[in-house]
Amino acid sequence: MRVGHGYDAHRFASGTRLVLGGVEIDHPEGLAAHSDGDVALHALCDALLGAAALGDIGHHFPDSHAEFAGIDSRILLRRVVEAVAEAGWRALNVDLTLIAQAPKLAPYLPRMREHIAADLGVSRDAVNIKATTTEGMGFAGRKEGIEVHAVALLCEG
């Protein structure tokens, strides 16, 4: 078995939609990014890639390539799952922590779990997602953006 950790953060930006865990969130601002800005899936991709010793999301999907501009991060996640499988691994379970002062994310967590479980090819109970705040501290606490930590446990596939 192998464990991987991923982290990503993006600042809020006007004129974009907010997508987390493959779910569109009702919020007046989205996240600035080359792709759709889904920090949850980006952190998860890094956790999976890290556990399989396959580098990071920027190596596989560089923001200098036009083909990834605005891309749905669920597509990136599925490609990462394929790369991890080709390396001889599969996900056992994942755990994500979403850090945002706003918006409130609890109502969206069940759908996020469903999307991630489907993309990983695991049962819903192998995916855990938590949302928390920083009690007003730091950039997330000042409502400047969102950050996410993800952990993935892989086994030989």
Secondary structure, DSSP 8 states (H G I E B T S, - for coil): -EEEEEEEEEEEETTS-EEETTEEE--S-EE--SS---HHHHHHHHHHHHHTT---HHHHS-TT-GGGTT--HHHHHHHHHHHHHHTTEEEEEEEEEEE-SSS--GGGHHHHHHHHHHHHTS-GGGEEEEEE--TT-HHHHTTSEEEEEEEEEEEE-
